[in-house]
Amino acid sequence: MPEDETQDRLRVGGWVPPYSRDGSGYGPPLRPGSRPALPRGVQRRALGPGPGTSSSLRPRLVLAAALALACATTAVVAGIVNGNQEPAPVAAQTEEYPRPGEPFEPLRPTGTISLLPPPSATTTSAYTLPTSRAAATVPPTHTRWPSKATPAPGRTARPAPPALVTGATVGLESADRPGNRVRHRDFRGRLDPVGAGSSDLDRADARFTVRRGRANANCFSLESVNFPGYYLRHRNFEIRLDRSDRTELFDQDATFCTVTIRQGAALALRSLNYPVRYVVADRTRLVLRETTAEGATALLPRSPL
């Protein structure tokens, strides 16, 4: 049965254009892109956009973004929750190489490692890594206490230098001749042995009362105890015992100044009106001789006998 050439050629799935206008295939071919108009009654509705368009990809992108956000949120929550807990250990294996001639044994777990992400800097973890003993040990510090100063050995107190005291009764003993004292005998000054066993006259002749210097208050005059008003004086550079005549010459001859000698251990008697002369013992006689203080007779004030 011949086909109706007036009807358009239709196939399931779309319209297939004829090869020629008359349908025989031998007419002039149609130009590419030409599409005869379909009858109004048989025109199909326009199909929607295909799966490759942007409207079909948008829901998938939104779904993928939502899933990625949910995974990230779950990972953060899991890190915070498990940050305060000890990481769950998983088996870790240490490689062990078999020795020649020994049967191979399967690897055995020797330790545990954690596959969880490390806690963030803001998360406080209860797990503390052990520190080396060398780093944790702090060498003790030795406090040096100030050493106690060793007290210097006590020095023997040096006795006060001898001195004459105005108004005191004294005896003058020789520092170089112990037991020998200044005395008067036959009104002449002498240096004789006088002790506790000596006669009363000898012991009385060796006693003198210290007076203020008759010519100078800073010096001294020696008055006899058993001959009151008589003083030791120098005359013709010889020490004598004379009575005061109240003359200026007598007062100057009867005034002697004391000089400390031998590092404060003894005294020397210097003449007031002859400052370069000192009382010196010439054997047993006392004379006024020109010398130094160290060259004079060293005297020590003693208690009277």
ABEGO torsion letter per residue (X at the ends): XBBBAABBBBBBGEBBBBABAAGAGABBBBBBGBBBBBBAAABBBBBBBBAABAAAAAAAAAAAAAAAAAAAAAAAAAAAAAAABBBBBBBBBBBBBBBBGBBBBBBBBABBBBABBBBBAABBBABBBBBBAAAABBBBBBBBBBBBBBBBBBBBBBBBBBBBBBGBBBBBBBAABBGBBBBBBGGBBBBBBBBAABBAAAAAAABBBBBBBAABAABBBBBBAABBGBBBBBBGGBBBBBBBAGBAAAAAAABBBBBBBGGGABBBBBBAABAABBBBBBEABBBBBBBBAAABBBBBBBBBX
